[in-house]
Amino acid sequence: MTRTIAIVMLAVLTGLGAAHAADDRGPAAGTKMLDIGTPPDQTGMPRTMASMMGEKGMVFLFFRSAAWCPFCQAQLVELNGGVKEIEKRGYKLAALSYDPTDVLQGFTGKRGLSFTLLSDPKSEVIDRYGLRDPAYPVGNKAHGVPKPVIFIVGRDGTIKAKLFEESFKNRPSLALLLETIDKAK
């Protein structure tokens, strides 16, 4: 477990509120999620946060790209294997990237994903959350991608916990996600 994840989890699990790691991503644990508006899902249907909530809340993931990022592709497939466990805990899973809907629909079909993927091709939601990765200039195919992060959100919209790694090449495991959901009650 990296230092960043340990700090964020420790703050959440001990009730200390927001952790201030060197690379803290997006809104802090203990605060409300920002409005995402109505980005389209992989079928083109506009979705709101409320429309994607489970009984207890949701797991909301920002990822780089289903089209070309092998680390994202592996993470999405791994999380898909845990959808039933996430749902048993009363949560739904949704993920957002800058990919257009046709890319998300193709990836969902090819990999048999059973959760919602959202399209943010202008990176508006990504920017609202302050997650745009500044490493990619205009003209680069990765311009507009977010730094990957997972938010565990309560039904009332409060961020219960968040997980991320310092490098986009590493992602929190499904086991860690489930453990964090269980502890964040």
FIKE-791758 format. One record per residue: z, x, y of N, C-alpha, C in turn. Coordinates in nm, 4 decimals. Each point is the difference from the previous one (the first is absolute). Example, Ala and Ser with C-alpha at 12.3 -4.5 7.8 and 13.67 -1.06 7.14 Angstrom:
+----------+----------+----------+----------+----------+----------+----------+----------+----------+
|      n_w |      n_u |      n_v |     ca_w |     ca_u |     ca_v |      c_w |      c_u |      c_v |
+----------+----------+----------+----------+----------+----------+----------+----------+----------+
|   0.7800 |   1.3190 |  -0.5690 |   0.0000 |  -0.0890 |   0.1190 |   0.0000 |   0.0900 |   0.1200 |
|  -0.0720 |  -0.0350 |   0.1050 |   0.0060 |   0.0820 |   0.1190 |   0.0730 |  -0.0770 |   0.1090 |
+----------+----------+----------+----------+----------+----------+----------+----------+----------+
***
This chain:
+----------+----------+----------+----------+----------+----------+----------+----------+----------+
|      n_w |      n_u |      n_v |     ca_w |     ca_u |     ca_v |      c_w |      c_u |      c_v |
+----------+----------+----------+----------+----------+----------+----------+----------+----------+
|   0.0000 |   0.0855 |  -0.1164 |   0.0000 |  -0.0855 |   0.1164 |   0.0000 |   0.0904 |   0.1232 |
|  -0.0897 |  -0.0260 |   0.0932 |  -0.0056 |   0.0856 |   0.1175 |   0.1154 |  -0.0305 |   0.0933 |
|   0.0220 |   0.0897 |   0.0910 |   0.1071 |  -0.0151 |   0.0979 |  -0.0184 |  -0.1263 |   0.0839 |
|  -0.1255 |  -0.0300 |   0.0388 |  -0.0265 |  -0.1164 |   0.0834 |   0.0403 |  -0.1283 |  -0.0708 |
|  -0.0430 |  -0.0175 |  -0.1238 |   0.0364 |  -0.1210 |  -0.0740 |   0.1508 |  -0.0064 |  -0.0164 |
|   0.0615 |   0.1116 |  -0.0325 |   0.1447 |   0.0009 |  -0.0183 |   0.0713 |  -0.0430 |   0.1274 |
|  -0.0446 |   0.0460 |   0.1146 |   0.0628 |  -0.0358 |   0.1270 |  -0.0171 |  -0.1485 |   0.0288 |
|  -0.1198 |  -0.0508 |  -0.0165 |  -0.0253 |  -0.1413 |   0.0271 |   0.0814 |  -0.0863 |  -0.0956 |
|  -0.0002 |   0.0328 |  -0.1285 |   0.0755 |  -0.0789 |  -0.0974 |   0.1491 |   0.0083 |   0.0260 |
|   0.0526 |   0.1177 |   0.0304 |   0.1417 |   0.0160 |   0.0256 |   0.0431 |  -0.0872 |   0.1174 |
|  -0.0773 |   0.0006 |   0.1064 |   0.0338 |  -0.0811 |   0.1167 |   0.0011 |  -0.1480 |  -0.0343 |
|  -0.0956 |  -0.0441 |  -0.0757 |  -0.0077 |  -0.1415 |  -0.0367 |   0.1135 |  -0.0372 |  -0.0941 |
|   0.0199 |   0.0808 |  -0.1025 |   0.0969 |  -0.0340 |  -0.1028 |   0.1440 |   0.0128 |   0.0473 |
|   0.0254 |   0.0843 |   0.0975 |   0.1356 |   0.0135 |   0.0524 |   0.0229 |  -0.0844 |   0.1234 |
|  -0.1033 |  -0.0726 |   0.0421 |   0.0167 |  -0.0889 |   0.1139 |  -0.0014 |   0.0702 |   0.1339 |
|  -0.0527 |   0.1191 |   0.0061 |  -0.0008 |   0.0736 |   0.1248 |  -0.1135 |  -0.0410 |   0.0931 |
|  -0.0866 |  -0.0893 |  -0.0461 |  -0.1108 |  -0.0434 |   0.0854 |  -0.1170 |   0.0946 |  -0.0128 |
|  -0.0661 |   0.0228 |   0.1113 |  -0.1225 |   0.0791 |  -0.0010 |   0.0288 |   0.1474 |  -0.0217 |
|  -0.0808 |   0.0605 |  -0.0822 |   0.0068 |   0.1441 |  -0.0189 |  -0.0975 |   0.0639 |   0.0964 |
|   0.0330 |   0.1148 |   0.0497 |  -0.0886 |   0.0690 |   0.0933 |  -0.0458 |   0.1301 |  -0.0628 |
|  -0.0983 |  -0.0116 |  -0.0863 |  -0.0591 |   0.1170 |  -0.0625 |  -0.1044 |   0.0573 |   0.0951 |
|  -0.0409 |   0.1229 |  -0.0263 |  -0.0979 |   0.0668 |   0.0852 |  -0.1316 |  -0.0780 |   0.0070 |
|  -0.0359 |  -0.0700 |  -0.1068 |  -0.1266 |  -0.0723 |  -0.0055 |   0.0266 |  -0.1464 |  -0.0341 |
|   0.0911 |  -0.0636 |   0.0740 |   0.0330 |  -0.1391 |  -0.0259 |  -0.1213 |  -0.0855 |   0.0314 |
|  -0.0329 |  -0.0926 |  -0.0868 |  -0.1237 |  -0.0760 |   0.0122 |   0.0251 |  -0.1465 |   0.0294 |
|  -0.0512 |  -0.0442 |   0.1123 |   0.0049 |  -0.1410 |   0.0341 |   0.1391 |  -0.0470 |   0.0366 |
|   0.0162 |  -0.1331 |   0.0046 |   0.1299 |  -0.0567 |   0.0372 |   0.1102 |   0.0458 |  -0.0956 |
|   0.1202 |   0.0075 |   0.0518 |   0.1149 |   0.0487 |  -0.0762 |   0.0554 |  -0.1072 |  -0.0927 |
|   0.0619 |   0.0443 |  -0.1082 |   0.0730 |  -0.0910 |  -0.0876 |   0.1066 |  -0.0694 |   0.0833 |
|   0.0184 |  -0.1283 |  -0.0251 |   0.0967 |  -0.0783 |   0.0752 |  -0.0612 |  -0.0753 |   0.1171 |
|  -0.1259 |   0.0313 |   0.0352 |  -0.0689 |  -0.0699 |   0.1087 |  -0.0989 |  -0.0994 |  -0.0594 |
|  -0.0561 |  -0.0828 |   0.0844 |  -0.0979 |  -0.0997 |  -0.0448 |  -0.1384 |   0.0633 |  -0.0123 |
|  -0.0742 |  -0.0471 |  -0.0987 |  -0.1402 |   0.0409 |  -0.0136 |  -0.0764 |  -0.0502 |   0.1214 |
|  -0.0997 |   0.0739 |   0.0399 |  -0.0875 |  -0.0414 |   0.1087 |  -0.1021 |  -0.0999 |  -0.0527 |
|  -0.0467 |  -0.0875 |   0.0864 |  -0.1003 |  -0.0977 |  -0.0388 |  -0.1277 |   0.0725 |  -0.0403 |
|  -0.0626 |  -0.0446 |  -0.1077 |  -0.1260 |   0.0595 |  -0.0429 |  -0.1191 |  -0.0850 |   0.0410 |
|   0.0254 |  -0.1159 |   0.0584 |  -0.1093 |  -0.0897 |   0.0344 |  -0.0524 |  -0.0661 |  -0.1258 |
|  -0.1332 |  -0.0094 |  -0.0109 |  -0.0622 |  -0.0647 |  -0.1164 |  -0.1148 |   0.0842 |  -0.0562 |
|   0.0302 |   0.1204 |  -0.0468 |  -0.1090 |   0.0804 |  -0.0579 |  -0.0523 |  -0.0672 |  -0.1267 |
|  -0.1282 |   0.0196 |  -0.0300 |  -0.0548 |  -0.0596 |  -0.1214 |   0.0433 |   0.0758 |  -0.1253 |
|   0.0164 |  -0.0766 |  -0.1073 |   0.0272 |   0.0639 |  -0.1290 |  -0.1318 |   0.0394 |  -0.0657 |
|   0.0070 |   0.0458 |  -0.1228 |  -0.1191 |   0.0501 |  -0.0679 |  -0.1056 |  -0.1078 |  -0.0236 |
|   0.0376 |  -0.1262 |   0.0127 |  -0.0980 |  -0.1085 |  -0.0148 |  -0.0532 |  -0.0471 |   0.1348 |
|   0.0536 |   0.0556 |   0.1086 |  -0.0416 |  -0.0404 |   0.1339 |   0.0895 |  -0.1058 |   0.0622 |
|   0.1010 |  -0.0485 |  -0.0735 |   0.0907 |  -0.1019 |   0.0513 |   0.1030 |   0.0614 |   0.0951 |
|   0.0144 |  -0.0558 |   0.1224 |   0.1028 |   0.0499 |   0.0923 |   0.1388 |  -0.0224 |  -0.0602 |
|   0.0864 |   0.0994 |   0.0124 |   0.1350 |  -0.0082 |  -0.0557 |   0.1037 |   0.0344 |   0.1058 |
|   0.1147 |  -0.0639 |  -0.0079 |   0.1146 |   0.0313 |   0.0850 |   0.1090 |   0.0601 |  -0.0877 |
|   0.0994 |   0.0594 |   0.0615 |   0.1145 |   0.0510 |  -0.0770 |   0.0642 |  -0.1138 |  -0.0777 |
|   0.0198 |  -0.1144 |   0.0656 |   0.0659 |  -0.1128 |  -0.0650 |  -0.0757 |  -0.0460 |  -0.1237 |
|  -0.1329 |   0.0062 |   0.0030 |  -0.0798 |  -0.0471 |  -0.1137 |   0.0094 |   0.0934 |  -0.1210 |
|   0.0553 |   0.1178 |   0.0196 |   0.0058 |   0.0984 |  -0.1089 |   0.1421 |   0.0252 |  -0.0494 |
|   0.0977 |  -0.0696 |   0.0563 |   0.1402 |   0.0211 |  -0.0362 |   0.0338 |  -0.0620 |  -0.1349 |
|   0.0856 |   0.0682 |  -0.0729 |   0.0592 |  -0.0561 |  -0.1201 |   0.1291 |  -0.0703 |   0.0381 |
|   0.0727 |  -0.0453 |  -0.0987 |   0.1266 |  -0.0708 |   0.0226 |   0.0990 |   0.0847 |   0.0807 |
|   0.0055 |   0.1301 |  -0.0293 |   0.0937 |   0.0892 |   0.0688 |  -0.0667 |   0.0885 |   0.1042 |
|  -0.1335 |   0.0087 |  -0.0025 |  -0.0684 |   0.0832 |   0.0983 |  -0.1270 |   0.0599 |  -0.0556 |
|  -0.0340 |   0.1167 |   0.0529 |  -0.1231 |   0.0648 |  -0.0447 |   0.0109 |   0.1515 |   0.0060 |
|  -0.0845 |   0.0619 |  -0.0791 |  -0.0209 |   0.1437 |   0.0051 |  -0.1335 |   0.0162 |   0.0710 |
|   0.0014 |   0.0686 |   0.1142 |  -0.1194 |   0.0142 |   0.0828 |  -0.0342 |   0.1471 |   0.0120 |
|  -0.1189 |   0.0340 |  -0.0479 |  -0.0444 |   0.1381 |  -0.0106 |  -0.1153 |   0.0271 |   0.0957 |
|   0.0074 |   0.1097 |   0.0726 |  -0.1142 |   0.0513 |   0.0764 |  -0.0586 |   0.1139 |  -0.0821 |
|  -0.1319 |  -0.0037 |  -0.0237 |  -0.0649 |   0.1068 |  -0.0760 |  -0.1285 |   0.0425 |   0.0708 |
|  -0.0474 |   0.1184 |  -0.0337 |  -0.1136 |   0.0596 |   0.0694 |  -0.1325 |  -0.0671 |  -0.0332 |
|  -0.0438 |   0.0007 |  -0.1248 |  -0.1290 |  -0.0598 |  -0.0347 |  -0.0140 |  -0.0193 |  -0.1503 |
|  -0.0469 |  -0.1178 |  -0.0375 |  -0.0324 |  -0.0265 |  -0.1401 |  -0.1372 |   0.0571 |  -0.0350 |
|  -0.0804 |   0.0309 |   0.1020 |  -0.1365 |   0.0490 |  -0.0238 |  -0.0037 |   0.1472 |  -0.0400 |
|   0.0782 |   0.0838 |   0.0663 |  -0.0166 |   0.1439 |  -0.0195 |   0.1297 |   0.0793 |  -0.0200 |
|   0.1160 |  -0.0611 |   0.0132 |   0.1260 |   0.0747 |  -0.0135 |   0.0534 |  -0.0127 |  -0.1434 |
|  -0.0097 |   0.1058 |  -0.0794 |   0.0460 |  -0.0090 |  -0.1392 |   0.1509 |  -0.0228 |  -0.0113 |
|   0.0764 |   0.0462 |   0.0984 |   0.1452 |  -0.0185 |  -0.0018 |   0.0340 |  -0.1475 |   0.0233 |
|  -0.0748 |  -0.0648 |   0.0891 |   0.0181 |  -0.1434 |   0.0257 |  -0.0421 |  -0.0812 |  -0.1206 |
|  -0.1133 |   0.0346 |  -0.0570 |  -0.0500 |  -0.0724 |  -0.1165 |   0.1028 |   0.0048 |  -0.1133 |
|   0.0541 |   0.1175 |  -0.0256 |   0.1006 |   0.0141 |  -0.1064 |   0.1249 |  -0.0810 |   0.0329 |
|   0.0427 |   0.0017 |   0.1257 |   0.1184 |  -0.0753 |   0.0405 |  -0.0221 |  -0.1503 |  -0.0166 |
|  -0.1156 |  -0.0500 |   0.0423 |  -0.0289 |  -0.1422 |  -0.0117 |  -0.0016 |  -0.0438 |  -0.1462 |
|  -0.0587 |   0.0800 |  -0.0860 |  -0.0040 |  -0.0322 |  -0.1423 |   0.1410 |   0.0026 |  -0.0588 |
|   0.0799 |   0.1013 |   0.0355 |   0.1375 |   0.0070 |  -0.0506 |   0.0799 |  -0.1214 |   0.0464 |
|  -0.0102 |  -0.0354 |   0.1273 |   0.0739 |  -0.1156 |   0.0508 |  -0.0458 |  -0.1290 |  -0.0673 |
|  -0.1283 |  -0.0105 |  -0.0300 |  -0.0501 |  -0.1189 |  -0.0679 |   0.0697 |  -0.0176 |  -0.1353 |
|   0.0301 |   0.1105 |  -0.0660 |   0.0729 |  -0.0057 |  -0.1264 |   0.1427 |  -0.0499 |   0.0147 |
|   0.0513 |  -0.0016 |   0.1220 |   0.1368 |  -0.0451 |   0.0253 |   0.0098 |  -0.1327 |   0.0722 |
|  -0.1126 |  -0.0679 |   0.0199 |   0.0016 |  -0.1271 |   0.0741 |   0.0970 |  -0.0995 |  -0.0621 |
|   0.0003 |  -0.0126 |  -0.1321 |   0.0895 |  -0.0965 |  -0.0657 |   0.1466 |   0.0345 |   0.0251 |
|   0.0327 |   0.1288 |  -0.0044 |   0.1380 |   0.0425 |   0.0270 |   0.0392 |  -0.0259 |   0.1453 |
|  -0.0921 |   0.0245 |   0.0900 |   0.0254 |  -0.0264 |   0.1429 |   0.0208 |  -0.1500 |   0.0198 |
|  -0.0850 |  -0.0805 |  -0.0613 |   0.0108 |  -0.1452 |   0.0144 |   0.1251 |  -0.0554 |  -0.0666 |
|   0.0441 |   0.0598 |  -0.1123 |   0.1262 |  -0.0415 |  -0.0644 |   0.1175 |   0.0144 |   0.0955 |
|  -0.0114 |   0.0958 |   0.0912 |   0.1058 |   0.0255 |   0.0975 |  -0.0121 |  -0.0886 |   0.1236 |
|  -0.1022 |  -0.0868 |   0.0012 |  -0.0170 |  -0.0949 |   0.1101 |  -0.0888 |   0.0484 |   0.1126 |
|  -0.0746 |   0.1068 |  -0.0220 |  -0.0856 |   0.0576 |   0.1031 |  -0.1469 |  -0.0131 |  -0.0386 |
|  -0.0856 |  -0.0019 |   0.0993 |  -0.1449 |   0.0086 |  -0.0194 |  -0.0440 |   0.1354 |   0.0533 |
|  -0.1128 |   0.0473 |  -0.0460 |  -0.0548 |   0.1291 |   0.0398 |  -0.1283 |  -0.0212 |   0.0782 |
|  -0.0130 |   0.0691 |   0.1128 |  -0.1228 |  -0.0005 |   0.0799 |  -0.0203 |   0.1406 |   0.0552 |
|  -0.1269 |   0.0364 |   0.0203 |  -0.0329 |   0.1338 |   0.0484 |  -0.1108 |  -0.0093 |   0.1043 |
|   0.0046 |   0.0879 |   0.0991 |  -0.0964 |  -0.0023 |   0.1106 |  -0.0603 |   0.1374 |   0.0216 |
|  -0.1322 |   0.0015 |   0.0237 |  -0.0700 |   0.1238 |   0.0358 |  -0.1092 |  -0.0320 |   0.1008 |
|  -0.0704 |   0.1025 |   0.0427 |  -0.1103 |  -0.0209 |   0.0941 |  -0.1304 |  -0.0347 |  -0.0709 |
|   0.0033 |  -0.0087 |  -0.1311 |  -0.1199 |  -0.0331 |  -0.0774 |  -0.0517 |  -0.1398 |   0.0345 |
|  -0.1328 |  -0.0183 |   0.0005 |  -0.0552 |  -0.1351 |   0.0176 |   0.0260 |  -0.0841 |  -0.1252 |
|  -0.0108 |  -0.1318 |   0.0152 |   0.0315 |  -0.0913 |  -0.1108 |  -0.0848 |   0.0251 |  -0.1242 |
|  -0.1266 |   0.0367 |   0.0169 |  -0.0851 |   0.0205 |  -0.1184 |   0.0484 |   0.1180 |  -0.0842 |
|   0.0520 |   0.1030 |   0.0647 |   0.0560 |   0.1139 |  -0.0740 |   0.1245 |  -0.0447 |  -0.0754 |
|   0.0865 |  -0.0753 |   0.0679 |   0.1229 |  -0.0474 |  -0.0633 |  -0.0308 |  -0.0957 |  -0.1160 |
|  -0.0974 |  -0.0866 |   0.0194 |  -0.0377 |  -0.0937 |  -0.1049 |  -0.0572 |   0.0752 |  -0.1209 |
|  -0.0833 |   0.0994 |   0.0252 |  -0.0567 |   0.0796 |  -0.1079 |   0.1068 |   0.0754 |  -0.0781 |
|   0.0952 |   0.0592 |   0.0712 |   0.1064 |   0.0752 |  -0.0662 |   0.0891 |  -0.0944 |  -0.0804 |
|   0.0321 |  -0.1154 |   0.0588 |   0.0831 |  -0.0989 |  -0.0693 |  -0.0661 |  -0.0434 |  -0.1302 |
|  -0.1294 |  -0.0290 |   0.0061 |  -0.0718 |  -0.0420 |  -0.1200 |  -0.0101 |   0.1094 |  -0.1040 |
|  -0.0321 |   0.1192 |   0.0450 |  -0.0175 |   0.1138 |  -0.0920 |   0.1310 |   0.0357 |  -0.0703 |
|   0.1100 |  -0.0078 |   0.0734 |   0.1305 |   0.0424 |  -0.0539 |   0.0881 |  -0.1160 |  -0.0449 |
|  -0.0455 |  -0.1224 |   0.0203 |   0.0772 |  -0.1165 |  -0.0439 |   0.1304 |  -0.0191 |   0.0751 |
|   0.0015 |   0.0313 |   0.1290 |   0.1230 |  -0.0157 |   0.0783 |   0.0370 |  -0.1470 |   0.0124 |
|   0.1297 |  -0.0266 |  -0.0036 |   0.0477 |  -0.1376 |   0.0076 |   0.0863 |  -0.0235 |   0.1242 |
|  -0.0195 |   0.0825 |   0.1019 |   0.0741 |  -0.0188 |   0.1248 |  -0.0956 |   0.0066 |   0.1179 |
|   0.0498 |  -0.0360 |   0.1167 |  -0.0808 |  -0.0120 |   0.1205 |  -0.0268 |   0.1362 |   0.0636 |
|  -0.1275 |   0.0246 |   0.0309 |  -0.0398 |   0.1150 |   0.0800 |  -0.0528 |  -0.0549 |   0.1321 |
|   0.0423 |   0.0583 |   0.1100 |  -0.0400 |  -0.0453 |   0.1333 |  -0.0899 |   0.1024 |   0.0678 |
|  -0.0969 |  -0.0512 |   0.0751 |  -0.0967 |   0.0835 |   0.0702 |   0.0337 |   0.0082 |   0.1487 |
|   0.0099 |   0.1220 |   0.0511 |   0.0273 |   0.0265 |   0.1416 |  -0.1019 |   0.1033 |   0.0503 |
|  -0.1311 |  -0.0363 |   0.0031 |  -0.1050 |   0.0981 |   0.0264 |   0.0045 |   0.0634 |   0.1392 |
|   0.0628 |  -0.0639 |   0.0958 |   0.0137 |   0.0598 |   0.1334 |   0.1357 |   0.0681 |   0.0165 |
|   0.0787 |   0.0034 |  -0.1058 |   0.1331 |   0.0631 |  -0.0013 |   0.0951 |  -0.0607 |   0.1034 |
|  -0.0156 |  -0.1274 |   0.0289 |   0.0855 |  -0.0659 |   0.0993 |   0.1436 |  -0.0138 |  -0.0487 |
|   0.0181 |  -0.0448 |  -0.1241 |   0.1353 |  -0.0116 |  -0.0555 |   0.0576 |   0.1399 |  -0.0213 |
|  -0.0817 |   0.0889 |  -0.0509 |   0.0428 |   0.1389 |  -0.0210 |   0.0516 |   0.0596 |   0.1307 |
|  -0.0727 |  -0.0224 |   0.1100 |   0.0439 |   0.0515 |   0.1304 |   0.1249 |  -0.0714 |   0.0501 |
|   0.0101 |  -0.1307 |  -0.0236 |   0.1186 |  -0.0760 |   0.0424 |   0.1251 |   0.0582 |  -0.0639 |
|  -0.0129 |   0.0476 |  -0.1222 |   0.1122 |   0.0601 |  -0.0717 |   0.0166 |   0.1495 |   0.0295 |
|  -0.0914 |   0.0576 |   0.0785 |   0.0084 |   0.1423 |   0.0333 |  -0.0244 |   0.0898 |  -0.1198 |
|  -0.0852 |  -0.0443 |  -0.0920 |  -0.0205 |   0.0730 |  -0.1245 |  -0.1328 |   0.0743 |  -0.0094 |
|  -0.0858 |  -0.0110 |   0.1014 |  -0.1299 |   0.0692 |  -0.0078 |   0.0226 |   0.1502 |  -0.0159 |
|  -0.0687 |   0.0573 |  -0.0970 |   0.0120 |   0.1430 |  -0.0245 |  -0.0843 |   0.0738 |   0.1043 |
|   0.0642 |   0.0787 |   0.0867 |  -0.0721 |   0.0676 |   0.1086 |  -0.0845 |   0.1193 |  -0.0457 |
|   0.0038 |   0.0316 |  -0.1282 |  -0.0736 |   0.1164 |  -0.0508 |  -0.1510 |  -0.0217 |  -0.0017 |
|  -0.0459 |  -0.1248 |   0.0179 |  -0.1417 |  -0.0296 |  -0.0157 |  -0.0612 |  -0.0485 |   0.1306 |
|  -0.0891 |   0.0788 |   0.0609 |  -0.0613 |  -0.0367 |   0.1281 |  -0.1079 |  -0.1075 |  -0.0166 |
|  -0.0389 |  -0.0586 |   0.1119 |  -0.1099 |  -0.0960 |   0.0012 |  -0.1213 |   0.0654 |  -0.0656 |
|  -0.0697 |  -0.0718 |  -0.0835 |  -0.1162 |   0.0525 |  -0.0710 |   0.0309 |   0.0437 |  -0.1417 |
|   0.1269 |   0.0294 |  -0.0283 |   0.0408 |   0.0364 |  -0.1350 |   0.0148 |  -0.1286 |  -0.0810 |
|  -0.0428 |  -0.0003 |  -0.1275 |   0.0091 |  -0.1230 |  -0.0802 |   0.1434 |  -0.0494 |  -0.0143 |
|   0.0972 |   0.0874 |   0.0170 |   0.1405 |  -0.0393 |  -0.0131 |   0.0622 |  -0.0413 |   0.1338 |
|  -0.0786 |  -0.0004 |   0.1087 |   0.0543 |  -0.0411 |   0.1294 |   0.0493 |  -0.1443 |  -0.0089 |
|   0.1272 |  -0.0202 |   0.0298 |   0.0587 |  -0.1330 |  -0.0037 |   0.0885 |  -0.0260 |  -0.1198 |
|   0.0063 |   0.0943 |  -0.0958 |   0.0856 |  -0.0222 |  -0.1167 |   0.1469 |   0.0080 |   0.0388 |
|   0.0833 |  -0.0756 |  -0.0708 |   0.1438 |   0.0111 |   0.0256 |   0.0631 |   0.1113 |  -0.0814 |
|   0.1161 |   0.0445 |   0.0434 |   0.0847 |   0.0819 |  -0.0854 |   0.0610 |  -0.0982 |  -0.1003 |
|  -0.0052 |   0.0298 |  -0.1292 |   0.0492 |  -0.0945 |  -0.1001 |   0.1507 |  -0.0236 |   0.0107 |
|   0.0388 |  -0.1264 |  -0.0145 |   0.1415 |  -0.0381 |   0.0021 |   0.0146 |  -0.1353 |  -0.0690 |
|   0.1146 |  -0.0206 |  -0.0620 |   0.0331 |  -0.1270 |  -0.0639 |   0.1207 |  -0.0586 |   0.0713 |
|  -0.0119 |  -0.1255 |   0.0438 |   0.1118 |  -0.0728 |   0.0593 |   0.0473 |  -0.1058 |  -0.0990 |
|   0.1298 |  -0.0097 |  -0.0198 |   0.0593 |  -0.1094 |  -0.0765 |   0.0593 |  -0.0940 |   0.1043 |
|  -0.0545 |  -0.1210 |   0.0040 |   0.0286 |  -0.0933 |   0.1087 |   0.0695 |  -0.1238 |  -0.0549 |
|   0.1104 |  -0.0385 |   0.0639 |   0.0691 |  -0.1223 |  -0.0381 |  -0.0769 |  -0.1229 |   0.0447 |
|   0.0355 |  -0.1129 |  -0.0541 |  -0.0673 |  -0.1270 |   0.0321 |   0.0031 |  -0.0285 |   0.1493 |
|   0.1043 |   0.0464 |   0.0687 |   0.0127 |  -0.0227 |   0.1451 |  -0.0792 |   0.1011 |   0.0827 |
|  -0.0730 |   0.0907 |  -0.0658 |  -0.0809 |   0.0985 |   0.0710 |   0.0706 |   0.1300 |   0.0317 |
|   0.1262 |   0.0137 |  -0.0416 |   0.0747 |   0.1238 |   0.0240 |  -0.0385 |   0.1052 |  -0.1033 |
|  -0.0236 |   0.1206 |   0.0479 |  -0.0323 |   0.1116 |  -0.0885 |   0.1282 |   0.0450 |  -0.0688 |
|   0.0051 |  -0.0177 |  -0.1314 |   0.1181 |   0.0392 |  -0.0773 |  -0.0018 |   0.1483 |  -0.0335 |
|  -0.1191 |   0.0528 |  -0.0230 |  -0.0153 |   0.1420 |  -0.0338 |  -0.1455 |   0.0375 |   0.0177 |
|  -0.0238 |   0.1293 |   0.0085 |  -0.1379 |   0.0488 |   0.0010 |  -0.0044 |   0.1322 |  -0.0742 |
|  -0.1141 |   0.0227 |  -0.0626 |  -0.0184 |   0.1191 |  -0.0811 |  -0.1289 |   0.0701 |   0.0398 |
|   0.0054 |   0.1306 |   0.0099 |  -0.1202 |   0.0794 |   0.0237 |   0.0280 |   0.1440 |  -0.0357 |
|  -0.1058 |   0.0731 |  -0.0200 |   0.0074 |   0.1432 |  -0.0284 |  -0.0549 |   0.0757 |   0.1204 |
|   0.0360 |   0.1251 |   0.0124 |  -0.0467 |   0.0796 |   0.1128 |  -0.1495 |   0.0279 |  -0.0069 |
|  -0.0569 |   0.0080 |  -0.1201 |  -0.1423 |   0.0261 |  -0.0176 |  -0.0684 |  -0.1251 |  -0.0542 |
|  -0.1192 |  -0.0297 |   0.0520 |  -0.0744 |  -0.1159 |  -0.0497 |  -0.0400 |   0.0170 |  -0.1462 |
|   0.0096 |   0.1206 |  -0.0517 |  -0.0384 |   0.0255 |  -0.1390 |   0.1076 |  -0.0457 |  -0.0989 |
|   0.1190 |  -0.0201 |   0.0491 |   0.1113 |  -0.0458 |  -0.0837 |   0.0388 |  -0.1407 |   0.0426 |
|   0.0334 |  -0.0851 |  -0.0959 |   0.0377 |  -0.1383 |   0.0291 |   0.1271 |  -0.0340 |  -0.0755 |
|   0.0847 |  -0.0835 |   0.0611 |   0.1180 |  -0.0463 |  -0.0732 |  -0.0432 |  -0.0713 |  -0.1284 |
|   0.0719 |   0.0243 |  -0.1068 |  -0.0352 |  -0.0585 |  -0.1300 |   0.0393 |  -0.1475 |  -0.0064 |
|  -0.0596 |  -0.0694 |  -0.0944 |   0.0370 |  -0.1387 |  -0.0267 |   0.1481 |  -0.0084 |  -0.0372 |
|   0.0475 |   0.0935 |  -0.0806 |   0.1413 |   0.0002 |  -0.0406 |   0.0917 |   0.0105 |   0.1219 |
|  -0.0345 |   0.0875 |   0.0925 |   0.0805 |   0.0142 |   0.1219 |  -0.0063 |  -0.1271 |   0.0840 |
|  -0.1173 |  -0.0605 |   0.0110 |  -0.0139 |  -0.1248 |   0.0741 |   0.0900 |  -0.1083 |  -0.0588 |
|  -0.0044 |  -0.0180 |  -0.1321 |   0.0823 |  -0.1027 |  -0.0646 |   0.1482 |   0.0291 |   0.0178 |
|   0.0382 |   0.1263 |  -0.0118 |   0.1393 |   0.0405 |   0.0209 |   0.0438 |  -0.0321 |   0.1438 |
|  -0.0870 |   0.0260 |   0.0953 |   0.0322 |  -0.0245 |   0.1401 |   0.0123 |  -0.1504 |   0.0263 |
|  -0.0897 |  -0.0801 |  -0.0571 |   0.0102 |  -0.1456 |   0.0150 |   0.1342 |  -0.0466 |  -0.0554 |
|   0.0390 |   0.0490 |  -0.1166 |   0.1255 |  -0.0419 |  -0.0622 |   0.1207 |   0.0372 |   0.0846 |
|  -0.0050 |   0.1143 |   0.0646 |   0.1138 |   0.0459 |   0.0804 |   0.0019 |  -0.0587 |   0.1400 |
|  -0.1136 |  -0.0488 |   0.0443 |  -0.0104 |  -0.0497 |   0.1386 |   0.0395 |  -0.1473 |   0.0129 |
|   0.0547 |  -0.0583 |  -0.1039 |   0.0396 |  -0.1411 |   0.0044 |   0.1052 |  -0.0151 |   0.1020 |
+----------+----------+----------+----------+----------+----------+----------+----------+----------+
***
